Amino acid sequence: MNCGSDRGRVQYRMLYFFHDRRAVISHGCRKERIVPVAQVDRAIANRREFARNPERHTMRSW
């Protein structure tokens, strides 16, 4: 999944996924007409890595 943001004249897209009912940001990239396959593959790889050890990839600030 993704959500977009506009910063000046360049638009960015944040790719994210859900894990245990929580949204997890995978990474960001420049927005294009469609999400490039390489960016989707990267998000899938990040999701797999996160699923292996969620605690290692989770920031606790409270």
C-alpha positions as CSV (number, residue, x, y, z in Angstrom):
1,M,0.0,0.0,0.0
2,N,1.1,3.6,-0.4
3,C,0.2,7.1,0.5
4,G,1.6,10.2,-1.2
5,S,3.0,13.5,0.0
6,D,3.8,16.7,-1.8
7,R,7.1,18.5,-0.8
8,G,7.7,21.5,-3.0
9,R,7.6,20.4,-6.6
10,V,8.6,16.8,-5.9
11,Q,6.0,14.3,-4.7
12,Y,7.0,11.4,-2.5
13,R,5.2,8.1,-1.9
14,M,5.5,6.1,1.3
15,L,5.1,2.4,0.9
16,Y,3.7,0.5,3.9
17,F,2.1,-2.7,5.0
18,F,0.1,-4.0,7.9
19,H,1.4,-6.3,10.6
20,D,-0.7,-7.4,13.5
21,R,-3.3,-4.6,12.9
22,R,-0.5,-2.0,12.8
23,A,0.7,0.0,9.8
24,V,4.5,-0.3,9.2
25,I,6.3,2.1,6.9
26,S,8.5,0.2,4.5
27,H,10.3,3.1,2.7
28,G,9.7,6.2,0.6
29,C,10.4,7.0,-3.0
30,R,9.7,9.7,-5.6
31,K,6.2,9.5,-6.9
32,E,5.8,8.4,-10.5
33,R,2.7,7.6,-12.5
34,I,2.9,4.0,-11.2
35,V,5.0,2.4,-8.5
36,P,8.0,0.8,-10.2
37,V,8.3,-2.9,-9.8
38,A,11.7,-2.5,-8.1
39,Q,10.0,-0.4,-5.4
40,V,7.3,-3.0,-4.9
41,D,9.9,-5.8,-4.7
42,R,11.8,-3.7,-2.1
43,A,8.6,-3.3,0.0
44,I,7.9,-7.0,-0.1
45,A,11.5,-7.8,0.9
46,N,11.2,-5.3,3.8
47,R,7.9,-6.9,4.9
48,R,9.5,-10.4,5.0
49,E,12.5,-9.1,6.9
50,F,10.2,-7.3,9.4
51,A,8.0,-10.5,9.8
52,R,11.1,-12.5,10.8
53,N,11.8,-10.3,13.8
54,P,9.4,-7.5,14.5
55,E,11.0,-6.5,17.8
56,R,14.3,-5.8,16.1
57,H,12.6,-3.4,13.6
58,T,10.3,-1.6,16.0
59,M,11.1,1.7,17.7
60,R,9.9,2.1,21.2
61,S,9.7,5.8,22.2
62,W,7.5,5.5,25.3
